[in-house]
Structure formats: C-alpha cells, structure tokens
C-alpha cells in the first residue's frame, strides 16, 4: 500500500463493518418478524400476546412457516392465518428497512468524506454579510450614492 493510498483511505475496509451490518440487519429482521406477528395476532383476534425475547430465535423458523402461535402460550383460537401473518410482518419489515435507509442516508450526508465542509454559523454570516458591513462598505459598493465622510462626490 502506497503512502498516497494511506492518506486517502486512512481506515482500510476490513471484516468488522460488514459483520456489523449483517448483524444489525439480522436483528432488525428478527424484531420485525416478531412485531409483525404481534400485530397480526392482535388485530385479527383482539388478544395481544408478546413473547419473551429469549424465545425469538427458536420461534423464527415456525413463524416463517406460517405458525403464528410459535413461542406463545397454546391458545389455538387466538392466532391468525398465515396470510395475515406474512402480510403484516412484510409491512413491518418494509417500514423498518425504510427507517434504516433514512438513518443511513442521514449519517452519510452528515459524516461522509464528501460532505460539504466549512459552513458558517449565523454570527459569522451576519459579520460577513450583515447590515453593519454593508453600511461600512457602502462607499465602495455604490460610490455614486455614498461617499466617505468629508469627501463630496
């Protein structure tokens, strides 16, 4: 790796960011699936059941197979159909994915290497472009209308 590449790319791409991204996406998919199941059962039957987080991973294969009662107390009359389960889980996953995209876009625009640098705060803008500066330099901007003190045009 040359010195130029090290200056341009101070942190080389390694496996940690990719592993973090895969882990976050897996957790979001797991939470979205469980939330979709809770919404599907609650809206279809009126009985809201939430499972303990320690059973989420074990219940996931059965949920993907369409069993909305996986990981819950056995109450067969308080579960919904697989179509409603998959529809609401898909909607929740889509909403979570949209949220992730918005957060990533915000973070990229805020901290990316190509973000705009050097924005002035309002006090600096007022000092450089404000009314006081316009009045102070009026004789330079419009010498036909404003003249220096003691000199007539």
Secondary structure, DSSP 8 states (H G I E B T S, - for coil): --HHHHHH-SS---HHHHHHHHHHHHHHHHHHHHHHHHHHHHHHHS------GGGHHHHHHHHHTT-TTTTS-S-GGG---HHHHHHHHHHHHHHHHHHHHHHHHHHHHHHSTTS------HHHHHHHHSHHHHHHTHHHH-TTT---TT---
